[in-house]
Amino acid sequence: MSDPVQAQYEAYPYPARDPAEEARRLVIGSPSHLLEVNHYLFRGARDFARPFRALVAGGGTGDGAIMLAQQLADAGTGGEVVYLDLSAASRTIAERRAKARKLSNISFHQGSLLDLPAMGLGPFDYIDCCGVLHHLEDPLAGLKALTAVLDEAGGMGLMLYGALGRRGVYDLQAMLGQLCGE
Ligand SMILES: C[S@@+](CC[C@H](N)C(=O)[O-])C[C@H]1O[C@@H](n2cnc3c(N)ncnc32)[C@H](O)[C@@H]1O
């Protein structure tokens, strides 16, 4: 495999998840909790009974896509989630999690988000792209590809690794390092 990013996530799908866990808990997080999306992007006024299409770009093992699809299914509004990732191994885990939950409102796609403008999947009311754009040689080209498939009234939840994006993780690593060593 010539793309080292793809090779990494084929070998180490992220985050490590066991589909059997779906019977016990729903992984909840940011940025794509439905209440958070409604609050920050739509001033709390989005009627999810209107068609709602979300893209999870670089969806990994499925945390964001599964949470969003479960919340939309629970709301009974018919909203749908499109999952896209480079990694087949990650996609397989995400698909197994959706199957364990009997979610029928997610479609799964493998490929690069850079190709989104030509894939015919959009437009989207919401795009989650969490921990992905910094992997690209040209992150701005990635952001432009996402913007090209975003509805003009829609919005995005983005996170890039960096000094601020994962502050809490780095602090915890430092604390554990002091307790346990390297
Ligand atoms: C750090 S993981 C984040 C996974 C997920 N968004 C999360 O927060 O749990 C990065 C993911 O981005 C995917 N990825 C990297 N470059 C990509 C690209 N150009 N197009 C689509 N997915 C990509 C990787 O395969 C990997 O699954």
The ligand as an SDF file (V2000), in Angstrom:
LIG
                    3D

 27 29  0  0  0  0  0  0  0  0999 V2000
   -7.4820    9.7030   14.0290 C   0  0  0  0  0  0  0  0  0  0  0  0
   -8.6270    8.7680   13.0170 S   0  0  0  0  0  0  0  0  0  0  0  0
  -10.1500    9.5770   13.4770 C   0  0  0  0  0  0  0  0  0  0  0  0
  -11.3690    8.6780   13.3260 C   0  0  0  0  0  0  0  0  0  0  0  0
  -12.6900    9.3110   13.7230 C   0  0  0  0  0  0  0  0  0  0  0  0
  -12.9490   10.5420   12.9820 N   0  0  0  0  0  0  0  0  0  0  0  0
  -12.7250    9.5940   15.2070 C   0  0  0  0  0  0  0  0  0  0  0  0
  -12.5690   10.7570   15.6150 O   0  0  0  0  0  0  0  0  0  0  0  0
  -12.9130    8.6400   15.9840 O   0  0  0  0  0  0  0  0  0  0  0  0
   -8.3450    9.4070   11.3590 C   0  0  0  0  0  0  0  0  0  0  0  0
   -9.1690    8.7010   10.2930 C   0  0  0  0  0  0  0  0  0  0  0  0
   -9.1060    9.4730    9.1070 O   0  0  0  0  0  0  0  0  0  0  0  0
   -9.0110    8.5860    8.0060 C   0  0  0  0  0  0  0  0  0  0  0  0
   -8.4620    9.3440    6.8740 N   0  0  0  0  0  0  0  0  0  0  0  0
   -7.2160    9.8970    6.7630 C   0  0  0  0  0  0  0  0  0  0  0  0
   -7.0900   10.5230    5.5970 N   0  0  0  0  0  0  0  0  0  0  0  0
   -8.2890   10.4030    4.9490 C   0  0  0  0  0  0  0  0  0  0  0  0
   -8.7880   10.8550    3.6990 C   0  0  0  0  0  0  0  0  0  0  0  0
   -8.0270   11.5530    2.8510 N   0  0  0  0  0  0  0  0  0  0  0  0
  -10.0530   10.5430    3.3490 N   0  0  0  0  0  0  0  0  0  0  0  0
  -10.8340    9.8070    4.1960 C   0  0  0  0  0  0  0  0  0  0  0  0
  -10.4100    9.3470    5.3900 N   0  0  0  0  0  0  0  0  0  0  0  0
   -9.1550    9.6380    5.7620 C   0  0  0  0  0  0  0  0  0  0  0  0
   -8.1330    7.4540    8.5190 C   0  0  0  0  0  0  0  0  0  0  0  0
   -8.2500    6.2770    7.7420 O   0  0  0  0  0  0  0  0  0  0  0  0
   -8.6540    7.3080    9.9570 C   0  0  0  0  0  0  0  0  0  0  0  0
   -9.6950    6.3570   10.0500 O   0  0  0  0  0  0  0  0  0  0  0  0
  1  2  1  0
  2  3  1  0
  2 10  1  0
  3  4  1  0
  4  5  1  0
  5  6  1  0
  5  7  1  0
  7  8  2  0
  7  9  1  0
 10 11  1  0
 11 12  1  0
 11 26  1  0
 12 13  1  0
 13 14  1  0
 13 24  1  0
 14 15  1  0
 14 23  1  0
 15 16  2  0
 16 17  1  0
 17 18  1  0
 17 23  2  0
 18 19  1  0
 18 20  2  0
 20 21  1  0
 21 22  2  0
 22 23  1  0
 24 25  1  0
 24 26  1  0
 26 27  1  0
M  CHG  2   2   1   9  -1
M  END
$$$$
